[in-house]
Amino acid sequence: MKKFLTITILVSAVITAMASSVVAQEYTSVSGRVEDASNGRALGFASIHLLHTNISNVSNTDGIFVLKIPAAAQADTLMISYLGYKSKKIALNEFNGKELRISLNQSVILLKPITIRPQDASSILKMAFSRISENYSSNPMQMTAFYREMIKKRNNYVSINEAVLDISKASYTSFRSDQIGIYKARGNYDEYRIDTLLIRFQGGPNSALELDIVKDPFLGV
């Protein structure tokens, strides 16, 4: 009888704790439609954020959103934002169980006028190359880089090569070439996904460095 009484008390305590937890985690939902104030167009994927929490959501393609608010945050404020529009703050008590229509006004961005003057492209390039010693380092540099090379067939990768590189970047005012050392490397090749004819283009870390047109001016000027 004593064991039965103990089990009954424990079960009652568990049920009471679960009930308290459910009450403590009560939620209410707020919903609305985000639209352009000038024409009523729905603003899909607008950001909706409860200011003093990490609770957020985005509107669907019709501009409609639903957000669950915990009981402890009923006095909080929603921030609605959309790229190119002014953000708006709305207190939760303004919803009153109904779906609000939230209109956002477009942001006006004033750009300073610019003047474009036609110039000879060849002269501009020659001027840029003549100023290499002023604009680029005259001292050698030691660099660490990450390299990745992939071959893809439809949605599958046939070959992947990755490496961490140590690069000795020579001065831009000298004729010394850059040097590369492979610190760590790994690769994978799936022979069952590759075609019988494989065309391999020139690549590798060295080719990537040769794209530095300041050190290798191949433009023909």
N, C-alpha and C positions, 0 to 999 in steps of 0.2 A: 504493500500500500504506500510505503514511504517512497519507493522508487517511482511509482506511478505519479505521485504528487510532485516529485522533483522534475520529471519529464514534462508534466503539464505546465509547471511554472516556467521552464526553459522555453518551451514552445510559445507560451504567451509573451515572454520577453522578446523573442525573435520577431513575432508578428508585430508587436508594438514598435520595435526599432525600424522594421520595414515600413510601417505606416508613417512614422515620423520622417523617414527618408523621402518617401513619396511626397509628403506635404512640403518638405523643405525644397524639393526640386520642381515645384509647380512652374509651368510656363504659360505664357500667353503669346498669341501670334499677332503680328501687325503686317499689313499688306498695303501695297500701293502701286501706282503706275507712273513711271518716269517718262516725261515727254518734253519736246521742244516747246518753249513758251510762245514762239512766234507762229508756229503752224500746227502744233499738236502732234507732230510725228513722234512715234515711240522711240525711245532711246534704249536700245538693247545693250546688255553688258555694262550698264551703269554700276558703279560701286556703291554699296550701302554698308555703312559701318556704324556700330554702336560705340560711341565715342570713348567711354571709359572702360571698355572691355576688348577682348579679342574676337568678338562675335561679328561676323560680316557675311555678306552675300552679294550676288550680282543679279541684275534684272534679266529676264529672258528676252527673246527676240521681239516680244510684244511690249517690252518695257515694264512688265509686271514682276514684282518680287514679293516674297513672303519671308519673314524673319521671326524666329522664336526667341522670346525675351524671358529670361528667368525672373522670378518674383523679386529678387534682390536688386534688379536693375530697372524697375518700372519707372523710376524718376529720371532716367538717363535721356540722352538726345541722339537722334540719328543724323549722320552726315551722309549726304548724297552727292556724289561727284561723277563727272563725265568729262572726258578729254575734249577741250575746246569750249567748255561751258563753265559758268560760275557755280561753285559748290553751294549747297544749301543745307542749313541745319533745321531740323524739325523735332520738337519735343514729343516724346511718346504719348503724352496725354492728349495730343491733338488728333490722334487716330480714333479714339472712342469706339473701337470695334468695327470701324468702317474702312473701306479701301480709299486711300487718298490719291488724288491726282496731283503729282508733284511736277511743277513746271520749272525748267532750268533755262536761264538766259545765256545766250552765247557770249563768250569772252571776246572783247574787241582788242586785237593786238595791233598796235601802231608800229609800223616799220619805218625806220629812217630812210629817206630817199637816197639812192645810190646812182652814181654816174658811171656808165661803162664807156670807155674810150677804146676804139679799135687800135691794136698795136700789132706789129710784126711778131709772129710766134717764134720765129727763129732767133730774133734779137732777145726775146725774153728768156729763152733757154740758154743762150750764150751768157747772158747776164747772171743767171742762176748758177751755172757751172763756174763762172769766174769768182763767185763768192763762196765757194765750197769751204775754203780755209777759214772764213769768218763764221759760217753757220754750222759747221760740223766739227767734231772733236779732232784735235791735232795730236791726241795721245791715244795709244792703244788701250783697249778695254777688255775686261774679262766678263763673259756673260754666261748665264745658264738658260737653256731653252728646252721646250718640249716639242717633239716632232711626231707627227702621225701621218701615215700614208695608207690609203684604203682602196680596194678594188671591190666594186659592188655589182652584182648581177640581179637585176630587178630589185626585190626587197631584201635580198640576202647578201651578206658580206662574204666574198670569196677569199680575200686576203686582207689582213690588218697587221701593220708594223708600227711599233711605237718605240720611242727612245727619249732619254734625258741626255741632253748634249752640253758639253763644255765648249764654249766658243771663244776663241781669241780673236777679237775684232781689231784689225789693224787700223792705224791712223788713216784718216781720209786724205791726208796730205802726202802719204807715201805710196809707193807702188807695190808694197808687200801685200800678199794675198791673205785673206782670212783663213784661219785654221779651225778644224772641228775635231773634237774628241768625243766618243760615245761613252757616257758614264754608265748608263744602264739601258738595256734594250730587250724587247720581246716581240715575237711575231707569231702569226697563225695563218695557215694556208689549208683550204679545203679543196682537195683535188677532185672530189666527186661533184662539186658544183661548178667547176670551171669548164669552159668550152674546150673542144679539142684544139682550136686555134686561139692562141693567146698573144695579143699584141701588147708589149710593154713599152710604155713611153719613158723617156729619160726623166728621172726624178731623183729623189733622195735629198738629204739635208743640204748637200753642196749646191744643188740647183736652186733651193730656196734662198740661199745667201746671194746667189748671182742675180736675184731680182732687185738687189740694191743698186738702183741705176745711178746713184751718186758715185759709187765705186766702179761700176761697170756701165759707163755711158754708151749704150748701144743704140741711141736714137739717131745717130748719124749726123750730129751737129758738130 
